[in-house]
Amino acid sequence: MSETPVRATLYLEPALHKALRFKAATAHRSMSEITNDAIRQALREDEEDLSAIAKRKKEKPMSYEAFLAKLKADGTL
């Protein structure tokens, strides 16, 4: 960790807390490391989705019927 960590209070469901504690113990990692990795991955996925949307922003809208026809034409459906 290159930056000084910030302390935060999270309220976990008891079953999630138990699973996280178990995973941390078996992986020899802290619960914070595992939680940070999970949050980082979730945000990365959002960033990828937003990037894909931005790249397609200039595309012309397509009706559902046209989209369905295109999927059938290229063999996807």
C-alpha positions in Angstrom: 0.0 0.0 0.0 1.7 3.2 -1.1 -0.8 5.7 0.5 -1.7 6.0 4.2 -4.9 3.9 4.6 -8.1 5.6 5.6 -10.2 4.0 8.3 -13.8 3.4 7.4 -16.7 1.6 9.2 -18.5 -0.9 7.1 -21.5 -2.9 8.2 -21.4 -6.4 6.9 -24.0 -9.1 7.0 -22.9 -11.7 9.6 -22.6 -14.4 7.0 -20.4 -12.2 4.8 -18.2 -11.2 7.7 -17.7 -14.9 8.7 -16.8 -15.8 5.1 -14.5 -12.8 4.8 -12.7 -13.7 8.1 -12.4 -17.3 6.9 -11.0 -16.3 3.5 -8.5 -14.0 5.0 -7.3 -16.6 7.4 -6.9 -19.3 4.8 -5.3 -16.9 2.2 -3.0 -15.4 4.9 -4.2 -12.0 3.9 -5.9 -9.3 5.9 -9.6 -8.6 5.6 -8.7 -5.1 4.5 -6.6 -6.4 1.6 -9.4 -8.7 0.4 -12.0 -5.9 0.7 -9.8 -3.3 -1.1 -9.2 -5.8 -3.9 -12.9 -6.5 -4.2 -13.9 -2.8 -4.3 -11.1 -2.0 -6.7 -12.3 -4.8 -9.1 -15.9 -3.6 -8.9 -14.9 0.0 -9.7 -12.7 -1.2 -12.5 -15.7 -3.0 -14.1 -17.7 0.2 -13.8 -14.9 2.1 -15.4 -14.7 -0.4 -18.3 -18.5 -0.1 -18.8 -18.4 3.7 -18.8 -15.5 3.6 -21.3 -17.4 1.3 -23.6 -20.5 3.6 -23.5 -18.3 6.7 -24.2 -16.8 5.0 -27.2 -20.2 4.1 -28.6 -21.7 7.5 -27.9 -21.6 8.6 -31.5 -23.3 5.5 -32.9 -26.7 6.0 -34.3 -29.6 4.6 -32.2 -31.1 1.3 -33.5 -34.6 0.1 -32.9 -35.2 -3.2 -31.2 -36.5 -4.7 -34.4 -33.5 -3.6 -36.4 -31.1 -4.9 -33.7 -32.9 -8.3 -33.6 -32.7 -8.5 -37.4 -29.0 -7.7 -37.3 -28.4 -10.5 -34.7 -30.3 -13.0 -36.9 -28.4 -11.8 -40.1 -25.0 -12.3 -38.5 -25.9 -15.7 -37.1 -25.9 -14.7 -33.4 -29.5 -15.8 -33.1 
